[in-house]
Each structure stands twice: as C-alpha cells, then as structure tokens.
Amino acid sequence: MDRVPVWMWYHPGTTKRLAAALEVPPRMVAACMGDDIRQAWVGNNHAMEGIVHESDGDTHTDDWGVEWVKEGPFNQIRRSPLQDADEKTILGYRHPYGRIDALLKNMEPLAANSDEYFIG
C-alpha cells in the first residue's frame, strides 16, 4: 500500500444510518467509507462485538467463562467467572489455551483479502 491504512469502527446505529444514506447493505459501509483494514476479534472482545444477537436479553458464554447479554446495540458482561471468587479460585483461573486454534479461525475469512487490505 502507498499510504497509512485507514480503519474506522462504526457504532451499529451509525452503520445503519450510513447504509441507508449510501444505499448499500450495512456490511458494505466500511468499504464505501474507504476503510482498508479488515480485522476480526480473536480474544474475549470477540464475545462483545463478534457475536451478534438479534434480541435484547439473548445471551452466550465465551471461552473465558464470561456470560454476555445483549443490551441495546452491544453485548454486555452479565457475569464474570471471577466476580465472587476467592483468592484460590482467582489464582487457579487459566486462560483458555486449548481454544486458541478455534479463536484464530476468526481470522481465516480475512486471509482471502490480504492482497487488497491490511489485516488485523
């Protein structure tokens, strides 16, 4: 590339408004706005932004044991596995290393675009 890459994160409500104004599907807004970085979440942020629920109140639990609930445009933490934990439990908590390969699969759809976009 011949310039500094551009990436902008759009609030879901802004994405809908821009899609309507540009007369494109929401998934095309970033490209229409000139963003040239494509990314996917592979950490626990994937649970907040990468998993999209249809309705408020829908929930899921991520690989870290965090329970999420859709409230408004985003998933919010409903319960952390360590929120009421004693010191022994906290010290014994382990990163989900066994899930690294599955989490990295979130990057696979981006690989096809690596010649055209910066990937993150």
DSSP file with accessible surface (Angstrom, degrees, kcal/mol):
  #  RESIDUE AA STRUCTURE BP1 BP2  ACC     N-H-->O    O-->H-N    N-H-->O    O-->H-N    TCO  KAPPA ALPHA  PHI   PSI    X-CA   Y-CA   Z-CA
    1    1 A M              0   0  132      0, 0.0   116,-0.0     0, 0.0   115,-0.0   0.000 360.0 360.0 360.0 155.0    0.0    0.0    0.0
    2    2 A D        +     0   0  150      2,-0.1     2,-0.3     0, 0.0     0, 0.0   0.170 360.0  36.2-107.3  16.0    1.1    3.5   -0.7
    3    3 A R  S    S-     0   0  123      3,-0.0     3,-0.1     0, 0.0     0, 0.0  -0.964  95.9 -71.2-156.6 170.7   -0.4    5.3    2.4
    4    4 A V        -     0   0  119     -2,-0.3    -2,-0.1     1,-0.1     0, 0.0  -0.507  62.3-109.0 -67.0 131.9   -1.2    4.9    6.1
    5    5 A P        -     0   0   48      0, 0.0     2,-0.4     0, 0.0    -1,-0.1  -0.307  27.8-141.5 -65.8 150.1   -4.0    2.5    6.4
    6    6 A V        +     0   0   61     28,-0.2    30,-2.3    -3,-0.1    31,-0.6  -0.935  24.4 167.9-114.5 131.4   -7.4    3.8    7.5
    7    7 A W        -     0   0  100     -2,-0.4     2,-0.4    28,-0.2    31,-0.1  -0.982   6.2-179.2-142.2 133.7   -9.8    1.9    9.8
    8    8 A M        -     0   0  106     -2,-0.4     2,-0.5    29,-0.2    29,-0.1  -0.999  19.1-143.7-133.5 133.1  -12.9    3.2   11.5
    9    9 A W        -     0   0  102     -2,-0.4     2,-0.5    21,-0.0    -2,-0.0  -0.848  20.3-153.3 -94.6 131.1  -15.2    1.4   13.9
   10   10 A Y        -     0   0   39     -2,-0.5    20,-0.0     4,-0.0    -2,-0.0  -0.912  16.3-121.4-109.9 129.5  -18.8    2.3   13.4
   11   11 A H     >  -     0   0   72     -2,-0.5     4,-2.7     1,-0.1     3,-0.3  -0.349  33.5-114.2 -57.4 142.4  -21.4    2.2   16.1
   12   12 A P  H  > S+     0   0   44      0, 0.0     4,-2.0     0, 0.0     5,-0.1   0.874 117.7  51.4 -53.2 -38.0  -24.2   -0.2   14.9
   13   13 A G  H  > S+     0   0   32      2,-0.2     4,-2.0     1,-0.2     5,-0.1   0.903 110.3  48.6 -66.1 -38.0  -26.7    2.7   14.7
   14   14 A T  H  > S+     0   0   61     -3,-0.3     4,-3.1     2,-0.2     5,-0.3   0.905 107.9  55.3 -66.9 -40.8  -24.3    4.7   12.7
   15   15 A T  H  X S+     0   0   28     -4,-2.7     4,-2.8     1,-0.2    -2,-0.2   0.927 108.0  48.6 -58.0 -44.6  -23.7    1.8   10.3
   16   16 A K  H  X S+     0   0  150     -4,-2.0     4,-2.1    -5,-0.2    -1,-0.2   0.920 113.1  47.2 -62.1 -43.7  -27.5    1.5    9.7
   17   17 A R  H  X S+     0   0  200     -4,-2.0     4,-2.5     2,-0.2    -2,-0.2   0.920 114.0  46.6 -65.6 -43.9  -27.7    5.3    9.0
   18   18 A L  H  X S+     0   0   42     -4,-3.1     4,-3.0     2,-0.2     5,-0.2   0.906 110.1  53.9 -64.9 -40.9  -24.7    5.3    6.7
   19   19 A A  H  X>S+     0   0    6     -4,-2.8     5,-2.1    -5,-0.3     4,-1.0   0.924 111.0  46.1 -59.2 -42.9  -26.0    2.2    4.9
   20   20 A A  H  <5S+     0   0   74     -4,-2.1     3,-0.4    -5,-0.2    -2,-0.2   0.934 114.6  46.9 -65.4 -44.0  -29.3    3.9    4.2
   21   21 A A  H  <5S+     0   0   81     -4,-2.5    -2,-0.2     1,-0.2    -1,-0.2   0.882 118.8  40.4 -66.2 -37.1  -27.7    7.1    3.1
   22   22 A L  H  <5S-     0   0   73     -4,-3.0    -1,-0.2    -5,-0.2    -2,-0.2   0.527 105.9-129.1 -87.4  -7.8  -25.2    5.3    0.8
   23   23 A E  T  <5 +     0   0  178     -4,-1.0    -3,-0.2    -3,-0.4    -4,-0.1   0.923  68.2 118.1  57.0  48.3  -27.9    2.9   -0.4
   24   24 A V  S   <S-     0   0   39     -5,-2.1    -1,-0.2    -6,-0.2    -2,-0.1  -0.924  74.2 -89.2-133.7 161.7  -25.8   -0.2    0.4
   25   25 A P    >   -     0   0   61      0, 0.0     3,-2.3     0, 0.0     4,-0.4  -0.414  43.6-110.8 -66.6 151.1  -26.1   -3.1    2.8
   26   26 A P  G >  S+     0   0   74      0, 0.0     3,-1.6     0, 0.0     4,-0.4   0.844 116.6  63.8 -52.3 -35.1  -24.6   -2.5    6.3
   27   27 A R  G 3  S+     0   0  200      1,-0.3     4,-0.3     2,-0.1     3,-0.1   0.698 101.1  53.0 -66.1 -14.2  -21.8   -5.0    5.6
   28   28 A M  G <> S+     0   0   70     -3,-2.3     4,-2.3     1,-0.1    -1,-0.3   0.489  80.8  92.8 -97.8  -4.8  -20.6   -2.7    2.8
   29   29 A V  H <> S+     0   0    1     -3,-1.6     4,-2.1    -4,-0.4     6,-0.2   0.926  82.9  52.1 -58.6 -48.0  -20.3    0.6    4.8
   30   30 A A  H  4>S+     0   0   30     -4,-0.4     5,-2.3     1,-0.2     4,-0.4   0.931 111.9  46.3 -57.1 -45.3  -16.7    0.2    5.7
   31   31 A A  H >45S+     0   0   38     -4,-0.3     3,-1.3     1,-0.2    -1,-0.2   0.922 111.9  51.0 -63.9 -41.8  -15.6   -0.4    2.1
   32   32 A C  H 3<5S+     0   0   66     -4,-2.3    -1,-0.2     1,-0.3    -2,-0.2   0.817 107.6  53.9 -64.7 -29.7  -17.7    2.5    0.9
   33   33 A M  T 3<5S-     0   0   85     -4,-2.1    -1,-0.3    -5,-0.2    -2,-0.2   0.456 121.0-107.0 -86.8   0.7  -16.1    4.8    3.5
   34   34 A G  T < 5 +     0   0   36     -3,-1.3   -28,-0.2    -4,-0.4     2,-0.2   0.593  60.2 160.0  88.6  12.1  -12.6    3.9    2.4
   35   35 A D      < -     0   0    6     -5,-2.3    -1,-0.3    -6,-0.2   -28,-0.2  -0.481  16.5-177.0 -66.8 132.7  -11.5    1.7    5.2
   36   36 A D        +     0   0    9    -30,-2.3    82,-2.7    -2,-0.2     2,-0.4   0.081  53.8  86.6-123.2  26.4   -8.6   -0.5    4.1
   37   37 A I  E     -a  118   0A  33    -31,-0.6     2,-0.4    80,-0.2    82,-0.2  -0.982  54.9-166.0-120.7 135.0   -8.1   -2.6    7.2
   38   38 A R  E     +a  119   0A  42     80,-3.0    82,-2.2    -2,-0.4     2,-0.3  -0.978  17.8 170.5-117.8 134.8  -10.0   -5.8    7.8
   39   39 A Q        -     0   0   62     -2,-0.4     2,-0.3    80,-0.2    80,-0.0  -0.943  21.3-162.8-141.9 162.6  -10.0   -7.3   11.2
   40   40 A A        -     0   0   26     80,-1.3     2,-0.4    -2,-0.3    67,-0.1  -0.983  29.1-114.2-142.2 148.4  -11.5  -10.0   13.4
   41   41 A W        +     0   0   75     -2,-0.3    65,-0.1     1,-0.1    -2,-0.0  -0.694  32.4 169.0 -83.9 133.0  -11.5  -10.4   17.1
   42   42 A V        +     0   0   52     -2,-0.4    -1,-0.1    64,-0.1    63,-0.1   0.500  61.7  62.6-117.5 -11.7   -9.7  -13.4   18.4
   43   43 A G  S >  S-     0   0   31     60,-0.1     3,-1.8    61,-0.0     4,-0.4  -0.155 113.7 -68.8 -95.5-161.5   -9.6  -12.5   22.1
   44   44 A N  T >> S+     0   0   80      1,-0.3     3,-0.9     2,-0.2     4,-0.6   0.664 122.6  77.3 -73.1  -9.0  -12.5  -12.1   24.5
   45   45 A N  H >>>S+     0   0   44      1,-0.2     4,-2.6     2,-0.2     5,-0.6   0.778  81.0  70.8 -66.9 -22.6  -13.5   -8.9   22.7
   46   46 A H  I <>>S+     0   0   42     -3,-1.8     4,-1.6     1,-0.2     5,-1.1   0.891  92.9  56.3 -57.6 -36.4  -15.0  -11.3   20.0
   47   47 A A  I <45S+     0   0    2     -3,-0.9    -1,-0.2    -4,-0.4    -2,-0.2   0.805 111.7  42.3 -67.3 -27.9  -17.7  -12.2   22.6
   48   48 A M  I <<5S+     0   0   50     -4,-0.6    27,-1.1    -3,-0.6    -2,-0.2   0.921 137.0   7.3 -83.6 -46.9  -18.7   -8.5   22.9
   49   49 A E  I  <5S+     0   0   50     -4,-2.6    -3,-0.2    25,-0.1    -2,-0.2   0.684 123.4  58.5-111.4 -23.4  -18.6   -7.4   19.3
   50   50 A G  I  <<S+     0   0   33     -4,-1.6     2,-0.6    -5,-0.6    -3,-0.2   0.693  95.7  65.7 -87.0 -18.7  -18.0  -10.5   17.2
   51   51 A I  S   <S-     0   0   51     -5,-1.1     2,-0.6    -4,-0.1    24,-0.1  -0.918  73.2-162.6-105.0 114.5  -21.1  -12.4   18.3
   52   52 A V        -     0   0  118     -2,-0.6     2,-0.3    22,-0.1    -3,-0.1  -0.884   2.5-163.9-106.0 120.0  -24.2  -10.6   17.2
   53   53 A H        -     0   0   33     -2,-0.6     3,-0.1     1,-0.1     4,-0.0  -0.734  16.5-141.7 -97.4 152.4  -27.5  -11.4   18.8
   54   54 A E  S    S+     0   0  168     -2,-0.3     2,-0.4     1,-0.1    -1,-0.1   0.862  78.4  37.6 -78.4 -38.7  -30.9  -10.5   17.3
   55   55 A S  S >  S-     0   0   67     16,-0.0     3,-2.0     1,-0.0    15,-0.3  -0.904  85.0-102.7-126.0 145.5  -32.8   -9.5   20.5
   56   56 A D  T 3  S+     0   0  102     -2,-0.4    15,-0.2     1,-0.2     3,-0.1  -0.328 109.5  34.9 -56.3 139.9  -32.1   -7.8   23.8
   57   57 A G  T 3  S+     0   0   42     13,-2.8    -1,-0.2     1,-0.4    14,-0.1   0.175  82.4 132.3  95.7 -17.2  -31.8  -10.4   26.5
   58   58 A D    <   -     0   0   61     -3,-2.0    12,-2.6    12,-0.2    -1,-0.4  -0.440  39.1-167.3 -65.4 143.1  -30.1  -13.0   24.3
   59   59 A T  E     +B   69   0B  61     10,-0.2     2,-0.3    -3,-0.1    10,-0.2  -0.848  21.6 174.7-131.6 164.6  -27.0  -14.5   26.0
   60   60 A H  E     -B   68   0B  29      8,-1.6     8,-3.4    -2,-0.3     2,-0.4  -0.955  25.0-129.6-158.1 162.4  -23.9  -16.6   25.4
   61   61 A T  E     -B   67   0B  92     -2,-0.3     6,-0.2     6,-0.2     2,-0.0  -0.975  26.2-142.8-118.5 130.3  -20.9  -17.6   27.5
   62   62 A D    >   -     0   0   18      4,-2.6     3,-1.9    -2,-0.4   -18,-0.1  -0.182  33.2 -90.3 -87.3-178.4  -17.4  -17.1   26.0
   63   63 A D  T 3  S+     0   0   57      1,-0.3    -1,-0.1     2,-0.1    36,-0.1   0.642 125.4  57.1 -67.9 -13.8  -14.3  -19.3   26.2
   64   64 A W  T 3  S-     0   0   33      2,-0.1    -1,-0.3    31,-0.1     3,-0.1   0.421 120.4-106.8 -92.6  -3.9  -13.2  -17.4   29.3
   65   65 A G  S <  S+     0   0   35     -3,-1.9     2,-0.4     1,-0.3    -2,-0.1   0.593  72.0 144.6  86.8  12.5  -16.4  -18.3   31.1
   66   66 A V        -     0   0   13     14,-0.2    -4,-2.6    15,-0.1     2,-0.5  -0.707  43.3-141.4 -85.3 129.8  -17.8  -14.8   30.9
   67   67 A E  E     -BC  61  79B  49     12,-3.0    11,-3.3    -2,-0.4    12,-1.7  -0.810  20.2-165.0 -93.3 129.8  -21.6  -14.7   30.4
   68   68 A W  E     -BC  60  77B  13     -8,-3.4    -8,-1.6    -2,-0.5     2,-0.4  -0.860   8.3-166.4-114.0 150.0  -22.7  -11.9   28.0
   69   69 A V  E     -BC  59  76B   3      7,-2.7     7,-3.2    -2,-0.3     2,-0.5  -0.996  26.5-118.0-135.3 138.2  -26.2  -10.5   27.4
   70   70 A K  E     + C   0  75B  31    -12,-2.6   -13,-2.8    -2,-0.4     2,-0.4  -0.664  37.7 169.5 -76.8 122.3  -27.3   -8.3   24.5
   71   71 A E  E >   - C   0  74B 113      3,-2.7     3,-1.2    -2,-0.5    -2,-0.1  -0.946  62.5 -37.5-133.5 109.6  -28.4   -4.9   25.9
   72   72 A G  T 3  S-     0   0   30     -2,-0.4     0, 0.0     1,-0.2     0, 0.0  -0.478 124.1 -20.1  71.9-141.1  -29.0   -2.3   23.2
   73   73 A P  T 3  S+     0   0   62      0, 0.0     2,-0.3     0, 0.0    -1,-0.2   0.598 128.6  50.3 -79.9  -7.3  -26.5   -2.4   20.3
   74   74 A F  E <  S-C   71   0B  46     -3,-1.2    -3,-2.7   -22,-0.1     2,-0.4  -0.879  80.9-109.0-130.4 160.8  -23.9   -4.4   22.2
   75   75 A N  E     -C   70   0B   5    -27,-1.1     2,-0.3    -2,-0.3    -5,-0.3  -0.694  37.5-162.5 -81.4 137.9  -23.3   -7.4   24.3
   76   76 A Q  E     -C   69   0B  78     -7,-3.2    -7,-2.7    -2,-0.4     2,-0.4  -0.899  28.4 -96.5-120.7 152.5  -22.6   -6.5   28.0
   77   77 A I  E     +C   68   0B 100     -2,-0.3    -9,-0.3    -9,-0.2     3,-0.1  -0.528  38.3 174.8 -69.8 123.6  -21.0   -8.7   30.7
   78   78 A R  E    S+     0   0B 127    -11,-3.3     2,-0.3    -2,-0.4   -10,-0.2   0.790  70.4   2.5 -93.0 -41.2  -23.7  -10.3   32.8
   79   79 A R  E     -C   67   0B  98    -12,-1.7   -12,-3.0     4,-0.0    -1,-0.3  -0.964  59.7-151.6-152.7 131.0  -21.4  -12.4   34.9
   80   80 A S    >   -     0   0   37     -2,-0.3     3,-1.4   -14,-0.2     4,-0.3  -0.819  24.1-130.4 -95.7 141.7  -17.7  -12.9   35.2
   81   81 A P  T 3  S+     0   0   39      0, 0.0     3,-0.1     0, 0.0    -1,-0.1   0.701 108.9  43.7 -66.4 -13.5  -16.5  -16.3   36.4
   82   82 A L  T >  S+     0   0   49      1,-0.1     3,-1.2     2,-0.1     8,-0.1   0.393  80.4 102.9-109.8   4.0  -14.3  -14.5   38.9
   83   83 A Q  T <  S+     0   0  101     -3,-1.4    -1,-0.1     1,-0.3    -4,-0.0   0.832  99.5  20.7 -63.2 -32.9  -16.7  -11.9   40.3
   84   84 A D  T 3  S+     0   0  126     -4,-0.3    -1,-0.3    -3,-0.1    -2,-0.1   0.182  98.5 130.9-115.6  16.7  -17.4  -13.7   43.5
   85   85 A A    <   -     0   0   27     -3,-1.2     2,-0.1     1,-0.1    -3,-0.1  -0.376  52.6-129.0 -77.5 149.0  -14.3  -15.9   43.5
   86   86 A D     >  -     0   0   95     -2,-0.1     4,-2.4     1,-0.1     5,-0.2  -0.334  37.5 -93.4 -84.1 174.4  -12.0  -16.3   46.5
   87   87 A E  H  > S+     0   0  146      1,-0.2     4,-2.8     2,-0.2     5,-0.2   0.895 124.5  53.7 -59.3 -40.9   -8.2  -15.9   46.1
   88   88 A K  H  > S+     0   0  172      1,-0.2     4,-1.5     2,-0.2    -1,-0.2   0.921 110.3  46.9 -61.5 -43.3   -7.6  -19.6   45.5
   89   89 A T  H  > S+     0   0   75      2,-0.2     4,-0.8     1,-0.2    -1,-0.2   0.915 112.5  50.0 -65.4 -42.2  -10.1  -19.6   42.6
   90   90 A I  H >< S+     0   0   82     -4,-2.4     3,-1.0     1,-0.2    -2,-0.2   0.941 111.3  47.9 -62.1 -46.5   -8.6  -16.5   41.1
   91   91 A L  H 3< S+     0   0  113     -4,-2.8    -1,-0.2     1,-0.2    -2,-0.2   0.793 112.5  50.7 -65.6 -25.7   -5.1  -17.8   41.3
   92   92 A G  H 3< S+     0   0   44     -4,-1.5    -1,-0.2    -5,-0.2    -2,-0.2   0.566  82.0 115.7 -88.8  -8.1   -6.2  -21.1   39.7
   93   93 A Y    <<  -     0   0   77     -3,-1.0     2,-0.4    -4,-0.8    -3,-0.0  -0.370  51.0-158.9 -64.4 137.3   -8.0  -19.4   36.8
   94   94 A R        -     0   0  174     -2,-0.1    -2,-0.1   -30,-0.0    -1,-0.0  -0.948  20.5-113.3-124.2 142.0   -6.5  -20.3   33.5
   95   95 A H        -     0   0   81     -2,-0.4     2,-2.8     1,-0.1     3,-0.3  -0.381  42.9-106.4 -61.1 144.3   -6.5  -18.7   30.1
   96   96 A P    >   +     0   0   19      0, 0.0     3,-2.4     0, 0.0     4,-0.2  -0.302  56.9 159.0 -77.5  63.2   -8.4  -20.9   27.6
   97   97 A Y  G >   +     0   0  161     -2,-2.8     3,-1.6     1,-0.3     4,-0.3   0.833  66.9  65.0 -56.7 -30.7   -5.2  -22.0   25.8
   98   98 A G  G 3  S+     0   0   82     -3,-0.3    -1,-0.3     1,-0.3     4,-0.2   0.632 100.0  53.3 -68.5 -10.0   -7.0  -25.1   24.4
   99   99 A R  G <> S+     0   0  113     -3,-2.4     4,-2.6     1,-0.1    -1,-0.3   0.348  75.5 102.4-104.6   3.7   -9.2  -22.8   22.4
  100  100 A I  H <> S+     0   0   63     -3,-1.6     4,-2.7     1,-0.2     5,-0.2   0.928  81.4  49.9 -57.2 -46.4   -6.5  -20.8   20.7
  101  101 A D  H  > S+     0   0  130     -4,-0.3     4,-1.1     1,-0.2    -1,-0.2   0.922 112.5  47.3 -59.8 -43.1   -6.9  -22.6   17.4
  102  102 A A  H  4 S+     0   0   33     -4,-0.2     3,-0.4     1,-0.2     4,-0.4   0.909 112.8  49.3 -65.2 -40.6  -10.7  -22.2   17.4
  103  103 A L  H >< S+     0   0   13     -4,-2.6     3,-1.6     1,-0.2    -2,-0.2   0.901 107.1  54.8 -65.7 -39.2  -10.3  -18.5   18.2
  104  104 A L  H >< S+     0   0   88     -4,-2.7     3,-2.3     1,-0.3     4,-0.5   0.753  89.5  76.4 -67.8 -21.2   -7.8  -17.9   15.4
  105  105 A K  G >< S+     0   0  116     -4,-1.1     3,-1.0    -3,-0.4    -1,-0.3   0.761  78.8  74.3 -60.2 -21.5  -10.2  -19.4   12.9
  106  106 A N  G <  S+     0   0   46     -3,-1.6    -1,-0.3    -4,-0.4     4,-0.2   0.735  93.5  54.1 -61.7 -20.9  -12.0  -16.0   13.2
  107  107 A M  G X> S+     0   0   50     -3,-2.3     3,-1.4    -4,-0.2     4,-0.9   0.696  85.5  84.6 -84.3 -20.1   -9.1  -14.7   11.1
  108  108 A E  H X> S+     0   0  117     -3,-1.0     3,-1.0    -4,-0.5     4,-0.6   0.869  83.3  56.0 -56.6 -42.4   -9.5  -17.2    8.3
  109  109 A P  H 34 S+     0   0   94      0, 0.0     3,-0.4     0, 0.0    -1,-0.3   0.806 105.3  55.6 -62.1 -22.2  -12.2  -15.3    6.3
  110  110 A L  H X4 S+     0   0   21     -3,-1.4     3,-2.0    -4,-0.2     4,-0.2   0.758  86.8  78.3 -79.0 -23.9   -9.8  -12.3    6.2
  111  111 A A  H X< S+     0   0   62     -3,-1.0     3,-1.7    -4,-0.9     4,-0.2   0.853  85.7  60.8 -56.9 -35.1   -6.9  -14.2    4.6
  112  112 A A  T 3< S+     0   0   92     -4,-0.6     3,-0.3    -3,-0.4    -1,-0.3   0.728 106.0  48.6 -65.5 -18.6   -8.6  -14.0    1.2
  113  113 A N  T X> S+     0   0   57     -3,-2.0     4,-2.6    -4,-0.2     3,-1.3   0.327  77.1 105.7-101.0   6.0   -8.4  -10.3    1.4
  114  114 A S  T <4 S+     0   0   68     -3,-1.7    -1,-0.2     1,-0.3    -2,-0.1   0.711  77.5  54.3 -67.3 -19.4   -4.7  -10.0    2.4
  115  115 A D  T 34 S+     0   0  163     -3,-0.3    -1,-0.3    -4,-0.2    -2,-0.1   0.739 119.4  33.1 -79.9 -22.9   -3.6   -8.8   -1.0
  116  116 A E  T <4 S+     0   0  116     -3,-1.3     2,-0.3     1,-0.1    -2,-0.2   0.722 122.0  33.5-104.0 -28.6   -6.1   -5.9   -1.0
  117  117 A Y  S  < S-     0   0   46     -4,-2.6     2,-0.3    -7,-0.2   -80,-0.2  -0.877  79.3-105.7-128.4 158.5   -6.4   -4.9    2.6
  118  118 A F  E     -a   37   0A  73    -82,-2.7   -80,-3.0    -2,-0.3     2,-0.4  -0.655  41.9-142.2 -75.4 141.2   -4.3   -4.7    5.8
  119  119 A I  E      a   38   0A  64     -2,-0.3   -80,-0.2   -82,-0.2   -12,-0.0  -0.903 360.0 360.0-114.4 136.5   -5.3   -7.5    8.1
  120  120 A G              0   0   47    -82,-2.2   -80,-1.3    -2,-0.4   -10,-0.0  -0.936 360.0 360.0-142.6 360.0   -5.5   -7.2   11.9
